[in-house]
Structure formats: structure tokens, C-alpha cells
Amino acid sequence: MLNMIRHGTPTDRPPLLVVHGLFGSARNWGVISKRLSDEREVIAVDQRNHGDSPRNDSHTYFDMAEDLAQVIDGKWDVLGHSMGGKAAMVLALKYPEKVNRLIVADIAPVAYTHTQTQNINRMRRVDLETVKDRKDAAEQMGDLDDGLQAFFLQSLDLKERRWKLNLDALEANMADIVGFPDVSGQFDGETLFLSGAKSDYVLPEYRARIRELFPNSHFAKLPGTGHWLHAEKPREFEAAVRTFLNLEYS
């Protein structure tokens, strides 16, 4: 079972499951999850090979969807970012009875050509036997955007001298992570594709495929943000999520 962090208490509204992206964790979503929990219970998870969840050699979207299905008790709203968004989409397609509304943050149901192996290599530069503190680890990682560096370092467990990421498994499964599985069916629930206005992850040409799989899709862009839209403008992101979850559709 995945490690979970619960925020708030059950209400008459469906719980919200929050699913982080690659190299993330439930803790990364703590502020947004806590704020959204004023209206409903919010459950953020560590995905497999991340945080305090179990490690496994396999890391496919079918694996991740199955993990999420085991967490859901009933029918919940689901929010996923990037890799978490793909896992959430596969969950909705494979287990539509478990998903009420779906929010997909800055990702599409398509295969991408980029890789994140270079960032795995940067993390491996850190000498876990001798590293003194996060500043030392940052220096060992080398030149990197300050925001990304801080994000990666949240998964460094200095006390245990380990990464809370199964770097070997993530590297071995990178083709699956940047890809998208051949999955059939449709999810007929209301779905929001919320993207960063400066991001190129959800292009107009992807909309036909999106509507094939998610016929009740809605699209919105968060101005002035890129792929990390929830971190760049958390209040605006929270407001968009809240509006969609509470909006009545005929």
C-alpha cells in the first residue's frame, strides 16, 4: 500500500486524491492539500519508488494505476501532475467506477521524447557517505536551476544517507515514464486539463486524442506558469482546482 498523508476530515463531498509527479512526494503538495482540505478530505500519496512508499523494479502506468485503485475507498476526485497525471488518467480509464472528477495538471495522454535520466545522474553525483548537508549536496549536484535543485533535495534523507527515490528503477523504466501505454476505453466523468500557459506539454494537436479518451474534457491555462504551475502560482492553481471541483455541470 502506498504511503498516504491525510489532510482534513471526511465531509459530504468526495475525497480528493493528490498524485505527485516524477521525483516528487506527498510532502511536496502539503500546502495545497491542506488548503483544499477546508472543504473535503484530501489524501496525498507517495507513488511507488518515491518517498516512503514501497520500492519495486517495475514502474509502469498500469502499476501506478493499480496502486492508486487500492488506495481509493469508494469514488473520489483525483488530481495528478505530470507523471502523476498520466497515472491518474490510466486509473480513470481502467477503474472509472473509482473516479468522480479528474484533474490532469500539465500533461497529455501521449508519449514524449524527453528524458529525465540527466537529473538521475545529477543526484547520483552526491556522495552519500560523505555529504555534510543540503548545501554540500547542492554543490555536488552541480549547475542546476535553484528551484529544481531544491525540489530534488527534498528527497534526500541525510540522516539515513539515502535518496527517497529508487533511482535505479526510475532510470530502468524511463521509457515507460515518458511514454503512455496503449489503453482502451473512455472515462466519461468531468475532466479538467489544467496547463501552464508557458508550457508545451499539452499542445493543441493533442486535443483530439484527449477527447477520444476523455469526452467530457475541459481545458484551462494558468497565465505566467510553465510545467511546475502548482509551485509557480500555488494560490491561482488552488483556485482553479477548487472551482472545477465545485462547478455544477448539466
C-alpha positions in Angstrom: 0.0 0.0 0.0 1.2 3.5 -0.8 2.2 5.9 1.9 -0.5 8.4 2.5 -0.8 11.8 4.1 -4.3 12.8 5.1 -5.5 16.4 5.4 -8.8 17.4 6.9 -11.7 15.1 7.8 -14.4 13.4 5.7 -17.3 15.7 4.5 -20.3 15.2 2.3 -18.1 15.9 -0.7 -15.9 13.2 -2.4 -12.3 13.0 -1.0 -9.6 14.3 -3.3 -6.6 12.1 -4.1 -3.4 14.1 -5.0 -0.8 12.3 -7.1 2.6 13.9 -7.5 4.9 13.8 -10.5 8.4 12.2 -11.1 10.9 12.8 -8.2 8.1 14.3 -6.1 6.3 13.2 -3.0 3.1 13.8 -1.0 5.0 16.3 1.2 5.6 18.5 -1.9 1.9 19.0 -2.1 1.4 19.7 1.6 0.4 23.4 1.4 -2.1 23.0 -1.4 -3.5 19.8 0.1 -4.0 21.4 3.5 -5.7 24.5 2.0 -8.1 22.4 -0.1 -9.0 20.3 2.9 -11.2 23.1 4.3 -14.0 21.7 2.0 -13.2 18.0 1.7 -10.7 15.4 2.9 -7.5 15.4 0.9 -5.3 12.4 0.6 -1.8 12.9 -0.9 0.2 9.8 -1.7 3.8 8.9 -2.3 3.9 6.9 -5.6 5.9 3.7 -5.8 9.7 4.2 -5.8 9.1 7.6 -4.2 9.0 8.9 -0.7 8.0 6.4 2.0 6.2 4.1 -0.4 7.4 0.6 -1.3 10.1 0.1 -3.9 9.6 -2.1 -6.9 11.6 -2.9 -10.0 8.6 -2.2 -12.2 7.3 1.3 -12.7 4.6 1.3 -15.4 1.4 3.3 -15.6 -0.6 0.2 -15.1 1.4 -0.5 -11.9 0.8 3.1 -10.7 -2.9 2.9 -11.6 -3.3 -0.3 -9.6 -1.6 1.3 -6.7 -4.0 4.2 -6.7 -7.0 1.9 -7.1 -6.0 0.1 -3.9 -6.0 3.5 -2.0 -9.4 4.6 -3.1 -12.3 3.5 -1.0 -15.4 4.4 -2.9 -15.4 7.1 -5.6 -13.0 10.0 -5.2 -11.9 13.1 -7.1 -8.4 12.7 -8.4 -5.7 15.3 -9.2 -2.4 14.3 -10.8 0.5 16.3 -12.1 2.9 15.2 -14.9 3.7 11.5 -14.2 1.0 11.6 -11.6 -1.4 13.0 -14.2 -0.6 10.1 -16.5 -1.1 7.6 -13.7 -4.4 9.3 -12.8 -5.6 9.1 -16.5 -4.9 5.4 -16.6 -6.6 4.9 -13.3 -9.7 6.7 -14.7 -9.7 4.6 -17.9 -9.1 1.3 -16.1 -11.2 1.9 -13.0 -13.8 4.5 -13.9 -16.0 3.4 -11.0 -13.4 4.8 -8.6 -13.1 8.3 -10.1 -15.6 11.1 -9.8 -13.9 14.1 -11.3 -10.4 14.1 -12.8 -7.9 17.0 -12.9 -4.8 16.5 -15.1 -2.1 19.1 -14.5 0.2 19.9 -17.4 0.4 16.5 -19.2 -1.4 14.7 -22.0 -2.0 11.0 -22.8 0.8 10.9 -25.3 4.4 9.8 -25.4 7.1 12.5 -25.1 10.6 12.4 -26.4 12.5 14.0 -23.5 14.1 12.0 -20.7 14.9 12.7 -17.1 17.9 10.5 -16.9 20.2 13.5 -16.7 18.6 14.5 -13.4 19.1 11.0 -12.0 22.7 11.3 -12.9 23.0 14.6 -11.1 21.5 13.0 -7.9 24.0 10.2 -8.2 26.8 12.7 -8.1 26.1 13.2 -4.4 28.5 11.1 -2.3 26.0 9.8 0.3 28.8 8.6 2.5 30.4 12.0 3.0 27.8 14.6 2.2 27.5 17.1 5.1 24.3 18.9 4.5 21.9 20.0 1.7 24.2 22.9 0.7 27.0 20.4 0.2 24.7 18.1 -1.8 23.6 21.0 -4.0 27.3 21.8 -4.8 28.0 18.2 -5.6 25.0 18.1 -8.0 26.5 21.0 -10.0 24.8 23.7 -12.0 21.1 23.4 -11.9 18.1 25.7 -11.6 17.7 26.7 -8.0 14.0 25.6 -7.9 14.8 22.2 -9.4 17.7 21.7 -7.1 15.6 22.5 -4.0 12.9 20.1 -5.3 15.3 17.2 -5.8 16.9 17.8 -2.4 13.6 17.3 -0.6 14.0 13.6 -1.4 17.5 13.4 0.2 17.4 11.7 3.6 20.6 13.0 5.2 20.0 11.0 8.4 19.8 7.7 6.6 22.2 8.8 3.8 19.9 7.8 1.0 17.6 9.1 -1.6 13.9 8.6 -1.0 13.8 7.7 -4.7 14.5 4.4 -6.3 16.9 5.9 -8.9 17.8 2.5 -10.4 14.1 1.6 -11.1 13.2 5.0 -12.3 16.1 5.0 -14.8 15.3 1.5 -16.0 11.7 2.4 -16.6 12.3 5.8 -18.1 10.9 4.8 -21.5 7.6 3.9 -19.8 7.6 7.0 -17.7 7.9 9.4 -20.6 5.6 7.3 -22.8 1.9 6.5 -22.4 0.5 3.0 -22.5 -1.8 1.6 -25.2 -5.0 1.7 -23.1 -8.6 1.4 -24.4 -11.9 2.7 -23.1 -13.2 6.1 -22.1 -13.7 8.0 -18.9 -17.0 9.8 -19.1 -16.6 11.9 -16.0 -15.9 15.6 -16.0 -12.1 16.1 -16.6 -10.0 19.3 -16.5 -6.8 19.5 -18.3 -5.1 22.4 -16.5 -1.9 23.6 -18.1 0.8 26.2 -17.7 0.4 28.9 -20.3 4.2 28.9 -21.0 4.4 25.1 -21.1 4.5 23.0 -24.3 3.3 19.7 -22.6 -0.3 20.0 -23.7 -0.3 21.1 -27.4 -3.5 21.8 -29.4 -2.8 18.8 -31.6 -3.2 16.5 -28.6 -6.8 17.5 -28.0 -8.3 15.0 -30.5 -6.7 12.1 -28.6 -7.7 13.7 -25.3 -11.3 13.9 -26.3 -11.3 10.3 -27.6 -10.3 9.1 -24.1 -12.0 11.8 -22.0 -15.1 13.1 -23.9 -16.1 15.4 -21.2 -12.8 17.3 -21.1 -12.4 21.0 -20.3 -9.2 23.0 -20.9 -7.7 25.8 -19.0 -4.3 27.5 -18.8 -2.7 29.2 -15.8 -1.1 32.5 -17.0 2.5 33.1 -16.4 3.3 29.5 -15.5 5.3 26.6 -17.0 5.2 22.9 -16.3 5.5 23.4 -12.5 2.3 25.5 -12.4 1.3 24.4 -8.9 4.6 25.5 -7.5 4.9 28.8 -9.5 1.4 30.1 -8.7 0.0 27.9 -5.9 -2.9 30.2 -5.0 -4.1 30.5 -8.6 -3.7 26.8 -9.0 -5.6 26.0 -5.9 -8.4 28.4 -7.0 -8.7 26.7 -10.4 -8.9 23.2 -8.8 -11.4 24.4 -6.2 -13.6 26.0 -8.9 -13.6 22.9 -11.1 -14.4 20.5 -8.2 -17.4 22.6 -7.1 -18.7 23.6 -10.5 -22.1 22.2 -11.5 -22.3 20.7 -14.9 -25.7 20.0 -16.7 
